């Protein structure tokens, strides 16, 4: 083991091992070994006073108003919070009853639905993914149905028959959509999954269509 100058470095530690290896460790030139005296306690920056802005008249009036009407403000907050919870529960129940949820909540119909749109228009391609989320139950006799504005869009496959759904696999289905508007108007399209013999959908998804780009003729 030897410590000293090695090449252009003043602080180098060189070791040779029993197997004939060579180990070199260099000391940083910016290293400092002086002991810094630091008083115990919080750092000095913590004791510095913050430059807080002065309170405006509006802020002072707001503080006085909250102090004088604290009970009424709290009651109004609680009332709005209860209304929000009630509306959320109602919306959830409505989505479950009308099958507006893209993920089925029923154990008898374990399905998941998602869709995406490709293209800039006026011709789009929509890809719909249907997955059987059950671990052992297969599903058959299903169809994909699209609800849209017939004056704005036309589908190459407005109804798609879904084959035998194996559990845990995702099946993709494609359809072409032609937009008849060239004035920057777009609408939403709803996708339903239903049984062939039933008029009530099992699940559905709402897709917001992008605005179609105008066709430029050169």
Buried (B, 14 or more C-beta within 10 A) or exposed (E): EEEEEBEEEEBBBBEEEEEEEEEEEEEEEEEEEEEEEEEEEEEEEEEEEEEEEEEEEEEEEEEEEEEEEEEEEEEEEEEEEEEEEEEEEEEEEEBEEEBBBBEBEEEEBBBBBBBEBEBEBBBBEBEBBBBBBBEEEEBEEBBBBBEBEEEBBEBEBBEBEBEEBEBEEEBEBEBEBBBEBEEEEBEEBBBBBBBEEEEEBBBBBEBEBBEBEEEEEE
